[in-house]
Each structure stands twice: as structure tokens, then as C-alpha cells.
Amino acid sequence: MCKVILATGSIVGFAYATEFFIAWYSGNPYERFAFMNRAFGPYCWAYWTMITCNVVVPQLFWFSKFRTTPALMFILAIFINIGMWFERFVIIASSLQPRFSACFVGYSLRPG
């Protein structure tokens, strides 16, 4: 199971890197702002906690000590679970910031 977690953690890390590359390479200022706001905005603590728990922590399973000790496996699994929760939190909280929601409120209050 640890090798599966290691593989999925690597895939998630690749997905995060792809998200960064698309924001950088596309040249779209809105996409770039959305990514930079997540990484360095008011919720940057949640973003970097998500990266740490979802990408860095699973990489510890490369070491056999972490794969064979049940207590360490459990602790790392809890951290990965916390990282998955932070991923949902970052998606919702960063998109509900006043910079984003003002446009949404304007459209939602329009009659018709």
C-alpha cells in the first residue's frame, strides 16, 4: 500500500507542477494571478501545507523504514489525509476571496 501512496503522491506532484507550468506558459494574466494568489496570497499557508502533505510527505515512503513501521505508516497517512483536506480548502477558500467574488456577486444580483 505504501508504494501505491508513493505513486499517487508523485502523480499529484506532477499535476501541481503541470498547473504551475500552464499558469506560467499560457501567458494568460488571469490564470497566472489565480496561481500566484494561491501560492503567495492570503491563503498561502494552506497552499504550502497542501503541497507539503500531498507531495513531500509521500516521498518519505522511498525509505524502507517508513514502509515497514506501522506507526510511521499511520502517521504519514494521517498527514496525507490532512493534505487532501487542505486541497479542497484551498480550492474553495481561494476562489471565495473578495477579489474573485465581487464579479460573482455582481452577476448574481443582476435582475433577469
C-alpha angles and dihedrals in degrees: 000000000000091000090053090051089048091051094047091045089055091049091050090049090051090050091052090049090049090051090053092047093050091049090050101039100041094066089217106143093205093053090046092048092050092053095043090047090055094047100040106012131095093296096046090120090062093046094052091044087054092050092047096048097040101038111018101038096053089053088069087075088077085080115077093219090067093045096050104039110082095203092053091045090053094048092049091047090054091051091049090050090051088051091053089052090050090052091061091043092053092049093051102035097046092049092050095057116122091251090063103029097055090073091045093050091048092055095042094053095050113108118241 
